[in-house]
């Protein structure tokens, strides 16, 4: 049986000043996947850094668009087109303001919730029927989360020590769930990821 191609995209902004920001959680997860799978994103094409890995059931491309968040779709659409990957085999990893810090949720479709990267992808590929792995960063002013920050400043500020610790504790489960996504199917991956509190 021929392997299927999958595209896993982490959203973020390029540049050292954004590297540790909450809005760059997608980049952080992609780097973690590459590390666990013994690789790195050293190739550059279509406004993004990428690499690929071969698994028994799939060939997986990891991508970090370098277009800035609000133009992420430009890069994503080119990878999908060139590697002939259907949107239902696309997984986009991004931060989510409306979920508690460290909460994880794998969904198909849904609204952008004000996320400019998600808006850009829908506009570029013409559908919202692709998978998204949302990573909660909390909303300032709710649940004791940094009420002194406006949203725009909060998402671009660095992840604090407590948030980093919460994320690190999730890494193994995230890797397992993402591997399940392309090896066992999205439903199995949802069962693994969406039960995490």
C-alpha positions as CSV (number, residue, x, y, z in Angstrom):
1,X,0.0,0.0,0.0
2,X,1.3,3.4,-1.0
3,X,2.2,5.8,1.8
4,X,0.1,9.0,2.0
5,X,1.6,12.4,2.4
6,X,0.7,14.5,5.4
7,X,1.5,18.2,6.1
8,X,1.9,19.3,9.7
9,X,2.3,23.1,10.0
10,X,3.2,25.1,13.1
11,X,2.1,28.7,13.1
12,X,4.3,31.5,14.4
13,X,6.2,34.7,13.4
14,X,9.8,34.6,12.2
15,X,12.5,36.5,14.1
16,X,14.3,36.1,17.3
17,X,12.1,38.6,19.1
18,X,9.1,36.3,18.7
19,X,10.8,33.0,19.2
20,X,9.6,32.3,22.8
21,X,6.2,34.1,22.4
22,X,2.8,32.6,23.1
23,X,1.8,33.2,19.5
24,X,4.7,30.9,18.4
25,X,3.6,27.8,20.2
26,X,3.0,26.2,16.8
27,X,6.7,26.7,16.0
28,X,7.7,25.3,19.4
29,X,5.7,22.1,18.9
30,X,7.1,21.6,15.3
31,X,10.6,21.9,16.7
32,X,9.8,19.4,19.4
33,X,8.5,16.9,16.8
34,X,11.6,17.3,14.7
35,X,13.8,16.7,17.7
36,X,12.0,13.6,18.8
37,X,12.1,12.3,15.2
38,X,15.8,13.1,14.9
39,X,15.7,15.8,12.4
40,X,15.6,19.6,11.9
41,X,13.9,22.1,9.6
42,X,16.9,23.2,7.6
43,X,15.4,23.2,4.1
44,X,13.7,26.4,2.8
45,X,11.0,26.6,0.2
46,X,7.8,28.4,-0.5
47,X,8.3,31.0,2.3
48,X,8.9,28.3,4.9
49,X,11.4,26.0,6.6
50,X,10.6,22.4,6.3
51,X,11.7,18.8,6.6
52,X,10.2,15.4,6.0
53,X,10.1,12.0,7.8
54,X,9.1,8.6,6.6
55,X,6.9,6.4,8.8
56,X,5.4,2.9,8.0
57,X,2.0,4.4,7.0
58,X,2.9,7.9,5.9
59,X,5.4,10.5,4.7
60,X,5.2,13.5,6.9
61,X,6.3,17.1,6.1
62,X,6.8,19.5,8.9
63,X,6.6,23.2,8.0
64,X,7.2,26.5,9.8
65,X,5.9,29.3,7.5
66,X,8.1,32.4,7.5
67,X,5.6,34.9,6.1
68,X,4.4,36.3,9.4
69,X,1.2,35.0,10.9
70,X,-1.4,36.9,8.8
71,X,0.1,35.5,5.5
72,X,0.6,31.9,6.6
73,X,-1.8,30.6,4.0
74,X,0.5,31.6,1.2
75,X,3.1,29.1,2.3
76,X,0.7,26.4,3.3
77,X,-1.2,26.4,0.0
78,X,2.0,25.9,-2.0
79,X,3.1,22.9,0.1
80,X,-0.3,21.3,-0.3
81,X,-0.3,21.8,-4.0
82,X,3.2,20.7,-4.7
83,X,3.1,17.5,-2.6
84,X,-0.5,16.7,-3.7
85,X,-1.8,16.7,-0.1
86,X,-5.6,16.9,0.5
87,X,-6.7,19.5,3.1
88,X,-8.0,16.5,5.2
89,X,-4.4,15.4,5.6
90,X,-3.3,18.9,6.8
91,X,-2.8,19.5,10.5
92,X,-2.2,23.1,11.7
93,X,-0.8,23.6,15.2
94,X,-1.6,27.0,16.8
95,X,-2.2,28.9,20.0
96,X,-5.7,29.5,21.3
97,X,-6.7,32.3,23.6
98,X,-10.0,30.8,24.6
99,X,-8.6,27.7,26.2
100,X,-6.8,27.4,29.5
101,X,-3.0,27.3,29.4
102,X,-1.8,23.9,28.2
103,X,-5.3,22.6,27.2
104,X,-5.1,20.7,23.9
105,X,-7.9,20.1,21.4
106,X,-7.8,18.5,18.0
107,X,-10.7,19.6,15.7
108,X,-11.8,19.5,12.1
109,X,-12.8,22.8,10.7
110,X,-14.4,25.4,12.9
111,X,-14.2,29.2,13.0
112,X,-10.9,31.2,13.2
113,X,-11.8,32.7,16.5
114,X,-9.9,35.9,15.5
115,X,-6.7,34.0,14.7
116,X,-5.1,35.7,11.7
117,X,-3.1,32.6,10.7
118,X,-6.2,30.5,10.5
119,X,-8.0,33.2,8.6
120,X,-5.1,33.3,6.1
121,X,-5.0,29.5,5.6
122,X,-8.8,29.4,4.9
123,X,-8.5,32.2,2.4
124,X,-5.6,30.6,0.6
125,X,-6.7,27.0,0.4
126,X,-10.4,27.8,0.0
127,X,-11.8,25.6,2.8
128,X,-11.9,25.3,6.6
129,X,-12.2,21.5,6.4
130,X,-8.7,20.7,7.6
131,X,-7.5,19.6,11.1
132,X,-6.3,22.0,13.7
133,X,-4.4,21.2,17.0
134,X,-5.2,24.1,19.3
135,X,-2.9,24.7,22.2
136,X,-4.4,26.9,25.0
137,X,-2.5,30.0,26.1
138,X,-5.3,31.5,28.2
139,X,-6.9,34.9,27.7
140,X,-5.6,37.9,29.7
141,X,-8.0,39.0,32.4
142,X,-9.6,35.5,32.7
143,X,-8.8,32.9,35.4
144,X,-5.9,35.0,36.8
145,X,-4.1,35.3,33.5
146,X,-2.0,38.5,33.2
147,X,-4.9,41.0,33.3
148,X,-2.4,43.8,32.9
149,X,-1.8,42.8,29.2
150,X,-3.9,43.8,26.2
151,X,-4.5,40.7,24.0
152,X,-2.1,42.0,21.2
153,X,0.8,42.4,23.7
154,X,0.0,39.2,25.6
155,X,0.2,36.8,22.6
156,X,3.5,38.4,21.5
157,X,5.0,38.3,24.9
158,X,7.3,35.4,26.1
159,X,5.9,32.3,27.6
160,X,6.5,32.5,31.4
161,X,8.2,29.8,33.5
162,X,4.9,28.3,34.7
163,X,3.5,28.1,31.2
164,X,6.7,26.5,29.9
165,X,6.5,23.9,32.6
166,X,2.9,23.0,31.7
167,X,3.8,22.7,28.0
168,X,6.9,20.6,28.7
169,X,4.6,18.2,30.7
170,X,2.4,17.9,27.5
171,X,5.1,17.2,25.0
172,X,5.1,13.4,25.1
173,X,1.3,13.2,24.9
174,X,1.4,15.7,22.0
175,X,3.9,13.6,20.0
176,X,1.9,10.4,20.6
177,X,-1.3,12.1,19.5
178,X,0.2,13.6,16.4
179,X,1.8,10.3,15.4
180,X,-1.6,8.7,15.9
181,X,-3.1,11.3,13.6
182,X,-1.2,10.0,10.6
183,X,-0.8,6.4,11.6
184,X,-4.2,5.5,13.1
185,X,-6.4,8.3,11.9
186,X,-7.9,11.5,13.3
187,X,-10.6,9.9,15.4
188,X,-8.0,7.9,17.4
189,X,-5.8,11.0,17.7
190,X,-8.8,12.9,19.1
191,X,-9.4,10.2,21.7
192,X,-5.8,10.6,22.8
193,X,-5.5,14.3,22.8
194,X,-8.9,15.7,23.7
195,X,-9.1,13.9,27.0
196,X,-6.0,15.7,28.3
197,X,-6.9,18.3,31.0
